[in-house]
């Protein structure tokens, strides 16, 4: 039997991926949840999943974490500036453990994007290509939750403020990306498979209109320049570096960097990705 492992298994995406493996009939004993703090995965252990300690910042924990694993979902870390080194530690340990395929959660349009998050994903993709292990690059678009988690703020303010102009965003909920990742983990073959993943696109103006329609509360989109958004964020209390970074993300949206070039997500899901209105509706219900 194939043994599957998921790193970051107590995070939002990782936990969904482990649950998806079980939903598809993978025996709990053949699923490995790798977590920095195994106690946080006690619920998975109760279901029979192998919970193993694995810390991106402690390479000595990774050999045991990956022992006997054939297919690995490497969920990208959440520590900007350190992620290439962290991911490299996992990739090196996976190669040494004889892992047969690594699926990595990268970023949409990684080959040519102005998105300020892209550099570390590009660096990790380079390490993966040179590792000698078959790889699936899961180039994920934005999680719809990046916006719907702020629904209360939008409703309170009556507006969404950004610098994305009419740039489109191929977003989908985390559950869709997790399901697609498991499909790739189970089905991909070949030395290098690239999936550009995103749902039906929308603008921030269309997001505001959807929030208005679903909730009955009027929310409008107020568009600024990148510089104007950065200035407003600084006035709201963000430091200069963070404000500039957040504003640059919207600048990359305006440039078209977060539009998926095809239907890879729908193909991996075997269905249409979850519509924006459904995600907003679920968030409104709480």
C-alpha positions as CSV (number, residue, x, y, z in Angstrom):
1,X,0.0,0.0,0.0
2,X,1.1,3.6,-0.7
3,X,1.9,5.7,2.3
4,X,1.0,9.4,2.0
5,X,2.4,12.2,4.1
6,X,1.3,15.8,4.6
7,X,3.5,18.4,6.1
8,X,2.0,21.3,8.1
9,X,-0.8,18.9,8.9
10,X,-2.3,21.1,11.7
11,X,-2.6,24.1,9.4
12,X,-5.7,25.0,7.5
13,X,-4.7,23.4,4.2
14,X,-2.7,20.5,5.6
15,X,-5.6,19.3,7.9
16,X,-8.0,19.5,4.9
17,X,-5.6,17.4,2.8
18,X,-5.3,14.7,5.5
19,X,-9.1,14.6,5.8
20,X,-9.4,14.3,2.0
21,X,-7.0,11.4,1.9
22,X,-9.2,9.5,4.5
23,X,-12.4,10.5,2.6
24,X,-11.0,8.9,-0.5
25,X,-10.4,5.6,1.2
26,X,-6.8,5.8,2.2
27,X,-6.4,3.7,5.4
28,X,-5.6,5.9,8.4
29,X,-2.5,3.8,9.0
30,X,-1.3,4.8,5.5
31,X,-1.7,8.5,6.2
32,X,1.1,10.4,7.9
33,X,0.3,13.8,9.4
34,X,3.6,15.7,10.0
35,X,3.3,18.5,12.5
36,X,5.7,20.8,14.4
37,X,3.5,20.2,17.5
38,X,2.0,16.7,17.3
39,X,-0.3,17.3,20.2
40,X,-2.3,19.7,18.0
41,X,-3.1,16.7,15.8
42,X,-4.5,14.6,18.6
43,X,-7.8,14.4,16.7
44,X,-6.1,12.8,13.7
45,X,-4.3,10.3,15.9
46,X,-7.6,9.3,17.4
47,X,-8.7,8.4,13.8
48,X,-5.7,6.2,13.4
49,X,-3.6,8.6,11.4
50,X,0.2,8.3,12.0
51,X,1.1,11.6,13.6
52,X,4.8,12.4,13.5
53,X,6.8,15.3,14.6
54,X,8.5,17.2,11.8
55,X,9.7,20.8,12.1
56,X,11.0,22.7,9.0
57,X,13.5,24.5,11.3
58,X,14.8,21.3,12.9
59,X,16.1,19.0,10.1
60,X,17.0,16.3,12.6
61,X,13.2,15.6,13.0
62,X,12.5,15.1,9.3
63,X,14.2,11.7,8.7
64,X,11.9,9.9,11.1
65,X,8.9,11.9,10.0
66,X,9.4,10.7,6.4
67,X,10.4,7.1,7.0
68,X,8.4,4.8,4.8
69,X,6.6,7.5,2.9
70,X,6.1,7.1,-0.8
71,X,4.2,10.3,-1.7
72,X,4.5,13.6,0.1
73,X,2.5,16.8,0.1
74,X,4.9,19.6,1.0
75,X,2.7,22.5,2.2
76,X,4.7,25.7,1.9
77,X,5.8,27.2,5.2
78,X,4.5,30.4,6.7
79,X,7.7,32.1,7.6
80,X,8.7,34.6,4.8
81,X,12.4,34.9,4.3
82,X,13.2,31.5,5.6
83,X,11.0,29.3,3.4
84,X,13.6,28.2,0.8
85,X,15.9,26.9,3.5
86,X,13.0,25.2,5.3
87,X,11.6,23.6,2.2
88,X,15.1,22.4,1.2
89,X,15.5,20.6,4.5
90,X,12.3,18.7,3.8
91,X,13.2,18.0,0.2
92,X,16.6,16.7,1.2
93,X,15.1,14.4,3.9
94,X,12.4,13.2,1.4
95,X,15.1,12.2,-1.1
96,X,17.1,10.4,1.5
97,X,14.0,8.6,2.7
98,X,13.2,7.3,-0.8
99,X,10.0,9.4,-1.3
100,X,8.7,8.7,-4.8
101,X,6.9,11.9,-5.5
102,X,6.7,15.4,-3.9
103,X,3.7,17.7,-4.5
104,X,4.5,21.2,-3.5
105,X,2.1,24.1,-2.9
106,X,3.6,26.9,-5.0
107,X,2.1,30.1,-6.4
108,X,0.0,30.8,-9.5
109,X,2.0,31.8,-12.6
110,X,5.3,31.3,-10.8
111,X,7.3,31.4,-14.0
112,X,6.4,35.1,-14.7
113,X,4.8,37.1,-11.9
114,X,5.4,40.3,-10.1
115,X,3.8,38.9,-6.9
116,X,6.1,39.7,-4.0
117,X,5.5,36.2,-2.6
118,X,6.8,34.5,-5.7
119,X,10.5,34.6,-5.0
120,X,10.6,31.9,-2.4
121,X,8.3,29.7,-4.4
122,X,10.5,30.1,-7.4
123,X,13.5,29.2,-5.3
124,X,11.8,26.1,-3.9
125,X,10.7,25.0,-7.4
126,X,14.4,25.2,-8.5
127,X,15.4,23.0,-5.5
128,X,12.7,20.5,-6.4
129,X,13.8,20.3,-10.1
130,X,17.3,19.6,-9.1
131,X,16.4,17.1,-6.4
132,X,16.0,14.1,-8.6
133,X,12.6,13.2,-7.2
134,X,9.5,13.3,-9.4
135,X,7.5,16.4,-8.5
136,X,4.1,18.0,-8.9
137,X,4.0,21.7,-8.7
138,X,0.6,22.9,-7.3
139,X,0.6,26.5,-8.3
140,X,-2.2,27.7,-6.2
141,X,-4.1,30.9,-6.7
142,X,-5.5,33.0,-3.8
143,X,-7.6,31.3,-1.2
144,X,-11.1,32.8,-1.2
145,X,-10.8,32.9,2.5
146,X,-8.2,35.6,2.2
147,X,-11.2,37.8,1.6
148,X,-14.1,36.1,3.3
149,X,-12.2,35.9,6.6
150,X,-12.5,39.7,6.5
151,X,-16.2,39.7,5.9
152,X,-17.1,41.3,9.2
153,X,-14.6,44.1,8.5
154,X,-16.1,44.7,5.0
155,X,-19.6,44.8,6.5
156,X,-18.6,47.2,9.3
157,X,-16.8,49.6,7.0
158,X,-19.2,49.3,4.0
159,X,-16.2,49.0,1.7
160,X,-13.3,46.9,0.4
161,X,-10.2,49.0,-0.1
162,X,-7.5,47.9,-2.5
163,X,-5.2,48.7,-5.4
164,X,-6.2,45.9,-7.7
165,X,-8.0,48.0,-10.3
166,X,-10.1,45.7,-12.5
167,X,-7.6,42.8,-12.2
168,X,-9.1,39.4,-11.9
169,X,-8.4,36.9,-9.1
170,X,-8.7,33.1,-9.8
171,X,-9.5,32.2,-6.2
172,X,-11.0,29.1,-4.7
173,X,-11.6,27.9,-1.1
174,X,-8.9,25.9,0.7
175,X,-11.0,22.8,0.5
176,X,-10.9,22.9,-3.3
177,X,-7.1,23.3,-3.3
178,X,-6.7,20.5,-0.8
179,X,-8.8,18.1,-2.8
180,X,-6.9,19.0,-6.0
181,X,-3.6,18.4,-4.1
182,X,-4.7,14.9,-3.1
183,X,-5.7,14.1,-6.7
184,X,-2.3,15.1,-7.9
185,X,-0.6,13.2,-5.1
186,X,-2.5,10.1,-6.1
187,X,-2.6,10.3,-9.8
188,X,0.3,12.3,-11.2
189,X,3.1,10.5,-13.1
190,X,6.2,11.7,-14.9
191,X,9.2,13.6,-13.6
192,X,7.6,17.1,-13.5
193,X,3.9,17.9,-13.6
194,X,2.8,21.6,-13.3
195,X,-0.8,22.5,-12.3
196,X,-1.8,26.2,-12.5
197,X,-4.7,26.2,-10.1
198,X,-7.5,28.8,-9.7
199,X,-11.3,29.0,-9.6
200,X,-13.6,31.2,-11.6
201,X,-12.1,34.7,-11.5
202,X,-13.5,37.9,-10.0
203,X,-12.5,41.5,-9.4
204,X,-12.6,43.2,-6.1
205,X,-15.5,45.2,-7.4
206,X,-17.3,41.9,-8.1
207,X,-16.4,40.7,-4.7
208,X,-18.0,43.7,-3.1
209,X,-21.1,43.2,-5.3
210,X,-21.3,39.6,-4.2
211,X,-21.0,40.5,-0.5
212,X,-23.8,43.0,-1.0
213,X,-26.0,40.5,-2.7
214,X,-25.5,37.7,-0.2
215,X,-25.7,39.7,3.0
216,X,-28.0,42.5,2.1
217,X,-25.6,45.1,3.4
218,X,-24.1,47.5,0.8
219,X,-20.4,47.1,0.4
220,X,-18.5,49.0,-2.3
221,X,-15.0,48.7,-3.7
222,X,-12.7,51.7,-3.3
223,X,-9.7,51.5,-5.6
224,X,-6.5,53.3,-4.9
225,X,-3.1,53.4,-6.5
226,X,-0.5,51.0,-5.0
227,X,1.2,54.0,-3.4
228,X,-2.1,55.3,-2.1
229,X,-3.0,52.0,-0.6
230,X,0.4,51.7,1.1
231,X,0.0,55.2,2.5
232,X,-3.5,54.3,3.9
233,X,-2.2,51.1,5.4
234,X,0.6,53.0,7.1
235,X,-1.9,55.5,8.5
236,X,-3.8,52.4,9.9
237,X,-0.7,51.4,11.8
238,X,1.2,49.0,9.5
239,X,5.0,49.6,9.3
240,X,6.3,50.8,6.0
241,X,7.7,47.4,4.9
242,X,4.4,45.5,5.6
243,X,2.3,48.3,4.0
244,X,4.3,48.3,0.9
245,X,4.3,44.5,0.7
246,X,0.5,44.3,1.0
247,X,-0.1,47.0,-1.5
248,X,2.3,45.3,-3.9
249,X,0.1,42.1,-3.7
250,X,-2.8,44.1,-5.1
251,X,-0.5,45.6,-7.7
252,X,0.3,42.1,-8.9
253,X,-3.5,41.4,-9.2
254,X,-3.9,44.6,-11.3
255,X,-1.1,43.2,-13.6
256,X,-3.1,40.0,-14.1
257,X,-0.7,37.8,-12.2
258,X,-3.5,36.0,-10.3
259,X,-5.5,34.8,-13.3
260,X,-5.3,31.0,-13.9
261,X,-4.4,30.3,-17.6
262,X,-6.6,27.2,-17.8
263,X,-9.0,24.9,-16.0
264,X,-6.5,22.7,-14.1
265,X,-8.3,23.1,-10.8
266,X,-11.6,22.0,-12.3
267,X,-9.9,19.1,-14.0
268,X,-8.3,17.8,-10.8
269,X,-11.5,18.3,-8.9
270,X,-13.7,16.6,-11.5
271,X,-16.2,19.4,-11.0
272,X,-16.6,23.2,-11.1
273,X,-14.6,24.9,-8.3
274,X,-16.8,26.3,-5.5
275,X,-18.4,29.6,-6.6
276,X,-17.5,32.9,-4.8
277,X,-21.1,33.4,-3.7
278,X,-21.1,30.0,-1.9
279,X,-18.0,30.8,0.0
280,X,-19.3,34.3,1.0
281,X,-22.6,32.7,2.0
282,X,-20.8,30.2,4.2
283,X,-18.7,32.9,5.8
284,X,-21.9,35.0,6.5
285,X,-23.5,32.1,8.3
286,X,-20.4,31.8,10.5
